[in-house]
Amino acid sequence: MIKKILVPTDGYGLEDHVIKYVARAFPFADFHLVSVINTYERGVQLTDILYEEMRESAKKAVEEGKKLLEEEGIHNVNFKILEGLPSKEIVRYARENDIDIIAMEVYSRKSTASAHRLGSTVANVLKRSQIPVLTLAEECNKTEIQKVLLLTDGTIKTKRAENYAILFASSFGASMEILYIKRKEDRESLKKLDNVVWKASHWNIEVKRSVERIEDKDAVLKHFNNNDIVVMGVGKKLLFWRRIGHMARFAATHSPIPVIFVNSLKKRWFQRMQHK
């Protein structure tokens, strides 16, 4: 299911833990490294000298990433330097190269005032990308995927994430915990998961159901700690714009394990994933 992975890198070493994780979790995938020269950075006059410096930095970034992958035993690595708005170029490259997942680092903000803020590039990739995005806020040694945690609030935006989680768990022979995040008192919470459980049963996936209130973040984190990877939907639509919900921001910046965000996908793309 995960045959091609894209990792954006800036050469500062901040995404090293992401590179190590995906290399160990998906060792048989083809890896793509990209570094983007941001030609849209505000307040920066792109002189020839500055451009060459930025290009040299981008070249060093992909070379360092390639070296790190090779140290992990990965030798099938493609790399490229792109130019433009980073989020836009990352999504475009992923689409044009038939990438299955984009892996990005997120700053862990567990003890900061900006606890739920995502970097602008990550946030914009999450909004733009129809390809799933894996984020990782800290080093994670759980690289053997045996337990998949699906976060759902029962809304329409989580349906494709539910289907993706089922396919993902099945491809790894993993069990699945479905965590329903309720926003108000709801005695029928567990019943709302019947459809997901029914779909998972067709793939012979062992399923556990759980319910937590959206306000109880400590309880949600306990479920993160008891699993190997999280899958959840992302991208609430407001008129013509998409925004990242509160729970998605919390998961990205606080989860000790990787989080795969599934946006509003085109049907033909999802059908392609089913046949991989």
C-alpha positions as CSV (number, residue, x, y, z in Angstrom):
1,M,0.0,0.0,0.0
2,I,2.9,2.4,0.8
3,K,5.1,2.1,-2.2
4,K,6.3,5.6,-2.7
5,I,7.2,8.1,0.1
6,L,8.0,11.8,-0.2
7,V,10.1,13.5,2.5
8,P,10.6,17.3,2.2
9,T,13.8,18.4,3.9
10,D,15.5,21.7,4.7
11,G,18.9,20.4,5.7
12,Y,18.7,21.6,9.3
13,G,18.3,18.1,10.7
14,L,14.9,18.7,12.2
15,E,13.3,16.0,10.1
16,D,16.0,13.4,10.8
17,H,13.6,11.5,13.1
18,V,11.0,11.4,10.3
19,I,13.5,10.0,7.8
20,K,14.6,7.3,10.2
21,Y,11.0,6.4,11.1
22,V,9.7,6.0,7.5
23,A,12.9,4.1,6.5
24,R,12.3,1.6,9.3
25,A,8.5,1.4,9.1
26,F,8.4,1.1,5.3
27,P,11.8,-0.4,4.2
28,F,10.6,-1.7,0.8
29,A,9.2,1.7,-0.4
30,D,10.8,4.0,-3.0
31,F,11.9,7.2,-1.3
32,H,11.8,10.7,-2.7
33,L,13.6,13.6,-1.1
34,V,12.9,17.2,-2.1
35,S,14.1,20.5,-0.9
36,V,12.3,23.7,-2.0
37,I,13.9,27.0,-2.7
38,N,11.3,29.4,-1.4
39,T,11.1,32.1,-4.1
40,Y,8.0,33.5,-2.5
41,E,9.5,34.4,0.9
42,R,8.3,37.8,2.0
43,G,10.8,40.6,2.5
44,V,13.6,38.7,0.8
45,Q,15.1,40.1,-2.4
46,L,16.3,37.1,-4.4
47,T,19.6,38.3,-5.7
48,D,21.9,36.0,-7.7
49,I,24.2,35.6,-4.7
50,L,21.3,34.7,-2.3
51,Y,19.8,32.4,-4.9
52,E,23.0,30.4,-5.2
53,E,23.3,30.2,-1.4
54,M,19.8,28.9,-1.2
55,R,20.4,26.4,-4.0
56,E,23.6,25.2,-2.3
57,S,21.7,24.8,1.0
58,A,18.9,22.8,-0.8
59,K,21.5,20.6,-2.5
60,K,23.1,19.9,0.9
61,A,19.7,19.1,2.4
62,V,18.8,16.3,-0.1
63,E,22.4,14.9,0.1
64,E,22.2,14.7,3.9
65,G,18.8,13.1,3.7
66,K,20.0,10.6,1.1
67,K,23.0,9.8,3.3
68,L,20.7,9.2,6.3
69,L,18.5,6.9,4.3
70,E,21.5,4.9,3.1
71,E,22.6,4.5,6.7
72,E,19.2,2.9,7.4
73,G,19.7,0.5,4.5
74,I,17.6,2.4,1.9
75,H,19.4,2.8,-1.5
76,N,16.5,3.4,-3.8
77,V,16.3,7.2,-3.3
78,N,15.2,9.9,-5.7
79,F,16.0,13.5,-4.9
80,K,15.2,16.9,-6.5
81,I,15.5,20.6,-5.8
82,L,12.3,22.5,-6.4
83,E,11.6,26.2,-6.6
84,G,8.5,28.1,-5.6
85,L,6.0,28.2,-2.7
86,P,7.1,25.1,-0.6
87,S,3.6,23.7,0.2
88,K,2.4,24.1,-3.4
89,E,5.6,22.5,-4.8
90,I,5.5,19.6,-2.4
91,V,1.9,18.7,-3.2
92,R,2.5,19.1,-7.0
93,Y,5.6,16.9,-6.9
94,A,3.7,14.2,-4.9
95,R,0.8,14.3,-7.3
96,E,3.0,14.1,-10.5
97,N,5.2,11.3,-9.1
98,D,2.3,9.1,-7.9
99,I,3.4,9.4,-4.2
100,D,1.5,7.3,-1.7
101,I,2.3,9.3,1.4
102,I,4.1,12.6,2.3
103,A,6.1,12.4,5.5
104,M,6.8,15.7,7.4
105,E,8.2,16.8,10.7
106,V,6.1,18.8,13.2
107,Y,7.6,20.6,16.1
108,S,6.5,19.1,19.4
109,R,4.8,21.9,21.3
110,K,3.7,20.1,24.5
111,S,5.0,22.7,26.8
112,T,4.8,25.9,24.8
113,A,2.3,28.7,24.6
114,S,1.7,28.0,20.9
115,A,0.7,24.4,21.8
116,H,-1.5,23.8,18.8
117,R,0.3,25.8,16.1
118,L,1.5,24.0,13.0
119,G,4.3,25.4,10.8
120,S,2.9,27.2,7.8
121,T,4.3,24.7,5.3
122,V,2.8,21.7,7.1
123,A,-0.5,23.3,7.6
124,N,-0.8,24.3,3.9
125,V,0.3,20.9,2.7
126,L,-2.5,19.4,4.9
127,K,-5.0,21.7,3.4
128,R,-3.8,21.2,-0.2
129,S,-2.9,17.6,-0.4
130,Q,-5.3,14.8,-1.6
131,I,-2.5,12.4,-0.8
132,P,-2.3,11.3,2.9
133,V,0.3,13.2,5.0
134,L,2.2,11.5,7.8
135,T,3.4,13.9,10.6
136,L,5.8,13.0,13.5
137,A,6.5,15.4,16.3
138,E,9.2,13.5,18.1
139,E,11.4,10.5,17.7
140,C,9.4,7.2,17.7
141,N,10.8,3.7,18.1
142,K,7.5,2.0,17.4
143,T,8.3,1.1,13.8
144,E,6.6,-2.3,13.7
145,I,2.9,-1.5,12.9
146,Q,0.7,-3.9,14.8
147,K,-2.0,-1.6,16.2
148,V,-3.7,1.2,14.3
149,L,-5.7,3.9,16.0
150,L,-8.5,5.5,14.0
151,L,-9.8,8.8,15.3
152,T,-13.3,9.7,14.2
153,D,-16.0,12.1,15.2
154,G,-18.7,10.5,13.0
155,T,-18.8,13.4,10.5
156,I,-18.6,13.1,6.7
157,K,-14.9,14.3,6.7
158,T,-13.8,11.2,8.5
159,K,-15.4,8.6,6.2
160,R,-12.4,8.4,3.8
161,A,-10.0,8.3,6.8
162,E,-12.0,5.3,8.1
163,N,-11.7,3.5,4.7
164,Y,-8.0,4.4,4.6
165,A,-7.4,3.1,8.1
166,I,-9.1,-0.2,7.3
167,L,-6.9,-0.7,4.1
168,F,-3.8,0.4,6.0
169,A,-4.4,-2.0,9.0
170,S,-5.2,-4.9,6.6
171,S,-2.0,-4.3,4.6
172,F,0.1,-4.7,7.8
173,G,-2.1,-7.5,9.4
174,A,-2.7,-5.1,12.2
175,S,-5.5,-4.7,14.7
176,M,-7.5,-1.5,14.9
177,E,-8.8,0.6,17.7
178,I,-11.6,3.0,16.7
179,L,-11.7,6.0,19.0
180,Y,-14.9,8.1,18.8
181,I,-14.3,11.7,19.8
182,K,-17.6,13.1,21.1
183,R,-18.3,16.8,21.5
184,K,-21.3,16.4,23.7
185,E,-23.0,13.8,25.8
186,D,-24.0,11.0,23.5
187,R,-25.3,7.6,24.8
188,E,-25.3,6.2,21.3
189,S,-21.6,6.8,20.7
190,L,-20.5,3.2,20.3
191,K,-23.4,2.4,17.9
192,K,-22.1,5.1,15.6
193,L,-19.1,2.9,15.0
194,D,-21.1,-0.1,13.8
195,N,-20.5,0.8,10.1
196,V,-16.7,1.0,10.5
197,V,-16.6,-2.3,12.5
198,W,-18.8,-3.9,9.8
199,K,-16.4,-2.7,7.0
200,A,-13.4,-3.9,8.9
201,S,-14.9,-7.3,9.5
202,H,-14.7,-7.9,5.7
203,W,-10.9,-7.5,6.0
204,N,-10.7,-9.8,9.0
205,I,-9.4,-7.0,11.2
206,E,-9.7,-7.3,14.9
207,V,-11.4,-4.1,16.2
208,K,-11.8,-2.4,19.5
209,R,-14.2,0.5,20.2
210,S,-13.5,3.4,22.5
211,V,-15.1,6.8,23.3
212,E,-13.6,9.9,24.7
213,R,-14.7,13.5,25.1
214,I,-12.9,16.1,22.9
215,E,-12.0,18.1,26.0
216,D,-10.2,15.2,27.7
217,K,-6.9,15.4,25.9
218,D,-5.0,13.4,28.5
219,A,-7.4,10.5,28.0
220,V,-6.9,10.8,24.2
221,L,-3.1,10.7,24.7
222,K,-3.4,7.4,26.5
223,H,-4.9,5.8,23.4
224,F,-2.0,7.2,21.4
225,N,0.5,5.6,23.7
226,N,-1.3,2.2,23.4
227,N,-1.0,2.1,19.6
228,D,1.6,2.3,16.9
229,I,0.2,4.8,14.5
230,V,-2.8,7.1,14.2
231,V,-5.1,7.7,11.2
232,M,-7.6,10.6,11.2
233,G,-9.5,12.9,8.8
234,V,-8.5,16.5,8.2
235,G,-9.7,19.6,6.4
236,K,-12.9,21.2,7.4
237,K,-14.4,23.2,4.5
238,L,-15.5,26.7,5.1
239,L,-16.9,28.2,1.9
240,F,-14.0,27.8,-0.6
241,W,-11.3,27.4,2.1
242,R,-10.2,24.5,4.2
243,R,-9.0,24.8,7.8
244,I,-7.3,22.4,10.2
245,G,-9.5,21.5,13.1
246,H,-8.5,21.7,16.8
247,M,-8.2,18.0,17.3
248,A,-6.0,17.6,14.2
249,R,-3.7,20.3,15.4
250,F,-3.5,18.7,18.9
251,A,-2.8,15.2,17.4
252,A,0.0,16.5,15.1
253,T,1.8,18.5,17.8
254,H,1.2,16.2,20.8
255,S,1.1,12.6,19.5
256,P,4.1,10.5,20.5
257,I,3.5,8.3,17.5
258,P,3.0,9.2,13.8
259,V,-0.3,10.6,12.6
260,I,-1.6,10.0,9.1
261,F,-4.0,12.7,8.0
262,V,-6.4,11.8,5.2
263,N,-8.0,14.8,3.4
264,S,-11.0,14.9,1.0
265,L,-9.7,12.5,-1.6
266,K,-10.8,12.2,-5.2
267,K,-12.6,8.9,-5.7
268,R,-10.3,7.7,-8.5
269,W,-7.3,8.2,-6.2
270,F,-8.8,6.2,-3.5
271,Q,-9.6,3.4,-5.9
272,R,-6.0,3.4,-7.0
273,M,-4.9,2.9,-3.4
274,Q,-7.2,-0.1,-3.0
275,H,-5.4,-1.8,-5.9
276,K,-1.8,-1.2,-4.6
